[in-house]
């Protein structure tokens, strides 16, 4: 990317970060916002422990079954390198999504409320993303400083390098679709509509926010090599904000849109050379 494009993207990032800080003040932190705050719209999920364990069984079963099938297909196609990683990762994500969908295919299971209007869901999701952005930037900077001070690895997630180095248009298109469509759908249905919603009515609310956020962030770190460690705290902060957006609106579409916009923004930063 040219230097001018990098400048344009950097200016755009600064603008949306400022917009997010303004929204954070007006919608969350200002005295008027706190005085007029509406109660959360998210209803209690009256699921039993058996229901939740069944949810996990469908989730893990779909993931491992699809990953196994994907691995066999990858061997038959003689896939290698990033293509193999993307193919097997895609299979696992789609299998996870399929398992979650099968679990919630019956309304009596207490499936999350579907979006009631595209424009409203997009607006609430965009607002959630913007409000999260300044907090995310601060958390990312502090996390990087702490990791460096402790002498721990600061390598980014390998997925970032895969995006930056992709030389196949088809592979790149698949990766973008996974990041912007499949991953937000799957991860929000699992972590927000599943885990957070279940814990929220059974343990203290703050603990439900923290536990679901830490589990979400931990899955994005390679704990063997510590690759992606600097992203752990920022992603945990982001997950808390997604949960709060979902809780406030009662619509899982809010968190899905916010997640998709975050991933899309990250991809834009990678390709512009601004960095993440």
C-alpha positions in Angstrom: 0.0 0.0 0.0 1.2 3.5 -0.7 2.1 5.9 1.9 -0.9 8.1 1.1 -3.3 5.2 1.6 -1.7 4.5 5.0 -2.2 8.1 6.0 -5.8 8.0 4.9 -6.5 4.8 6.9 -4.6 6.2 9.9 -6.7 9.4 9.8 -9.9 7.3 9.4 -8.9 5.2 12.5 -8.3 8.4 14.5 -11.6 9.8 13.5 -13.6 6.7 14.5 -11.7 6.4 17.7 -12.6 10.0 18.5 -16.2 9.4 17.5 -16.2 6.3 19.8 -14.8 8.3 22.7 -17.6 10.9 22.2 -20.2 8.1 22.1 -18.7 6.5 25.2 -19.2 9.7 27.1 -22.6 10.6 25.8 -24.1 7.1 26.0 -22.4 5.6 29.0 -20.3 7.9 31.2 -22.0 11.3 31.2 -24.3 12.2 34.2 -27.4 12.4 31.9 -26.6 8.9 30.4 -26.3 7.4 33.9 -29.5 9.1 35.1 -31.6 7.9 32.1 -30.1 4.4 31.6 -32.7 1.9 30.7 -32.7 -1.6 32.3 -31.2 -4.4 30.2 -33.5 -5.9 27.6 -31.9 -9.3 27.7 -34.3 -11.8 29.3 -33.2 -14.5 31.7 -32.3 -17.9 30.0 -34.1 -20.5 32.1 -31.8 -23.3 31.1 -30.9 -26.2 33.4 -27.3 -27.4 33.8 -28.3 -30.4 31.7 -29.5 -28.0 28.9 -26.2 -26.1 29.1 -24.1 -29.3 29.0 -26.2 -30.4 26.0 -25.3 -27.1 24.4 -21.6 -27.7 24.9 -22.0 -31.3 23.6 -23.6 -30.0 20.3 -21.0 -27.3 20.1 -18.0 -29.6 20.6 -19.5 -32.4 18.6 -20.1 -30.3 15.6 -16.6 -28.7 15.8 -14.6 -32.0 16.1 -16.7 -33.8 13.6 -16.4 -31.1 11.0 -12.7 -30.7 11.7 -12.1 -34.4 11.3 -13.9 -34.4 8.0 -12.1 -31.3 6.9 -8.7 -32.9 7.8 -9.5 -36.0 5.7 -10.6 -33.9 2.7 -7.5 -31.7 3.1 -5.3 -34.9 2.8 -7.2 -36.1 -0.2 -6.7 -32.7 -1.9 -3.0 -32.6 -0.8 -3.4 -29.2 0.8 -0.4 -27.5 2.4 0.6 -24.4 4.3 -1.8 -21.6 4.8 -4.4 -23.3 2.5 -4.5 -26.3 4.8 -4.8 -24.1 7.9 -7.6 -22.0 6.4 -9.4 -25.1 5.1 -9.4 -27.0 8.4 -10.1 -23.9 10.4 -13.1 -23.2 8.1 -14.4 -26.7 8.6 -14.2 -26.4 12.4 -15.9 -23.0 12.5 -18.7 -24.2 10.2 -19.1 -27.4 12.3 -19.3 -25.3 15.5 -21.9 -23.1 13.9 -23.9 -26.1 12.8 -23.8 -27.6 16.2 -25.1 -24.4 17.8 -27.8 -24.1 15.2 -28.9 -27.7 15.8 -29.1 -27.1 19.5 -31.3 -24.0 19.0 -33.4 -25.4 16.2 -36.2 -26.0 18.8 -37.7 -22.8 20.2 -38.2 -24.3 23.7 -34.5 -24.5 24.1 -34.5 -20.7 24.7 -32.7 -19.6 21.6 -31.5 -16.0 21.5 -33.8 -13.4 20.1 -33.3 -12.9 16.4 -32.8 -9.4 14.9 -36.1 -7.6 14.5 -34.9 -5.0 12.1 -31.7 -4.8 10.0 -31.2 -1.0 10.4 -31.7 -1.1 14.2 -29.3 -4.0 14.7 -26.7 -2.4 12.5 -27.0 0.9 14.4 -26.7 -0.7 17.8 -23.9 -3.0 16.6 -22.0 0.0 15.1 -22.4 2.0 18.3 -21.1 -0.9 20.3 -18.1 -1.2 18.1 -17.4 2.5 18.2 -17.8 2.8 22.0 -15.4 -0.2 22.4 -12.7 1.2 20.2 -11.1 3.8 22.5 -11.1 1.3 25.4 -9.6 -1.3 23.1 -6.8 1.0 22.0 -5.9 1.9 25.6 -6.0 -1.8 26.6 -3.8 -2.8 23.6 -1.2 -0.2 24.5 -1.1 -1.1 28.2 -1.0 -4.8 27.4 1.9 -4.4 24.9 3.9 -2.4 27.5 3.2 -5.0 30.2 4.2 -7.9 28.0 7.4 -6.2 27.0 8.2 -5.3 30.6 7.8 -8.9 31.6 10.1 -10.1 28.8 7.4 -12.2 27.2 6.9 -12.7 23.4 5.1 -9.9 21.6 4.4 -11.7 18.3 1.0 -11.1 16.9 -1.5 -13.8 16.0 -0.4 -15.9 13.0 -3.7 -15.2 11.3 -2.6 -11.6 10.9 0.5 -12.7 9.0 -1.6 -15.0 6.9 -3.8 -12.1 5.8 -0.8 -9.9 5.1 1.0 -12.6 3.0 -1.9 -14.2 1.2 -1.1 -14.5 -2.5 -4.2 -16.3 -3.7 -7.4 -14.2 -4.3 -9.6 -17.2 -3.6 -7.9 -18.0 -0.3 -8.0 -14.3 0.7 -11.7 -14.1 -0.1 -12.4 -17.2 2.0 -10.4 -15.8 4.9 -12.3 -12.5 4.7 -15.7 -14.3 4.6 -14.7 -16.4 7.6 -13.5 -13.3 9.6 -16.4 -11.0 8.8 -19.3 -13.5 8.6 -18.7 -16.9 10.0 -16.5 -16.1 13.0 -18.8 -13.3 14.4 -21.9 -15.5 14.0 -20.3 -18.5 15.6 -18.4 -16.8 18.4 -21.2 -14.6 19.5 -23.7 -17.4 19.5 -21.3 -19.4 21.7 -19.8 -16.9 24.0 -22.5 -14.2 24.3 -25.8 -16.0 23.6 -24.6 -19.2 25.2 -22.0 -18.9 27.9 -22.6 -15.3 29.1 -26.4 -15.6 29.0 -26.2 -18.8 31.0 -23.8 -17.6 33.6 -25.5 -14.1 34.0 -28.4 -15.4 35.9 -26.5 -17.9 38.0 -23.4 -16.1 39.3 -22.7 -12.4 40.0 -23.1 -10.4 36.8 -19.6 -9.0 36.9 -18.2 -12.5 37.2 -20.3 -13.7 34.2 -18.8 -10.8 32.1 -15.3 -11.6 33.2 -15.4 -15.4 32.8 -17.0 -15.4 29.4 -14.5 -12.6 28.3 -11.5 -14.4 29.5 -12.5 -17.7 27.9 -13.1 -15.8 24.6 -9.7 -14.1 24.7 -7.9 -17.2 25.7 -8.9 -19.0 22.5 -7.1 -16.4 20.5 -3.7 -17.0 22.1 -1.3 -19.8 21.3 -0.4 -20.8 24.9 2.5 -23.0 23.7 4.4 -20.3 22.0 2.6 -17.3 23.6 1.9 -16.0 20.1 -0.8 -13.4 20.3 -0.4 -12.8 24.1 -0.5 -9.0 23.6 -4.0 -9.4 22.3 -5.4 -11.2 25.3 -6.3 -8.2 27.4 -7.7 -6.1 24.5 -9.8 -9.0 23.3 -11.1 -9.6 26.9 -12.1 -5.9 27.0 -13.8 -6.2 23.6 -15.7 -9.3 24.8 -17.0 -7.5 27.8 -18.3 -4.7 25.6 -19.9 -7.1 23.2 -21.7 -8.7 26.2 -22.9 -5.4 27.5 -24.2 -4.4 24.0 -26.0 -7.7 23.8 -27.4 -7.4 27.3 -28.6 -3.8 26.8 -30.5 -4.5 23.5 -31.4 -8.1 24.1 -30.5 -8.9 20.5 -27.6 -11.1 19.6 -27.4 -9.3 16.3 -26.0 -6.3 18.1 -22.9 -8.3 19.2 -22.6 -10.0 15.8 -22.5 -6.7 13.9 -20.1 -5.2 16.4 -17.8 -8.3 16.1 -18.0 -8.2 12.3 -17.1 -4.5 12.2 -14.1 -5.1 14.5 -12.8 -7.9 12.3 -13.4 -5.8 9.1 -11.6 -2.9 10.7 -8.6 -5.1 11.6 -8.4 -6.4 8.0 -8.4 -2.8 6.8 -5.5 -2.0 9.1 -3.5 -5.1 7.9 -3.9 -4.3 4.2 -3.2 -0.6 4.7 0.1 -1.3 6.4 -1.0 0.8 9.5 -0.6 -2.3 11.7 -2.7 -3.8 14.4 
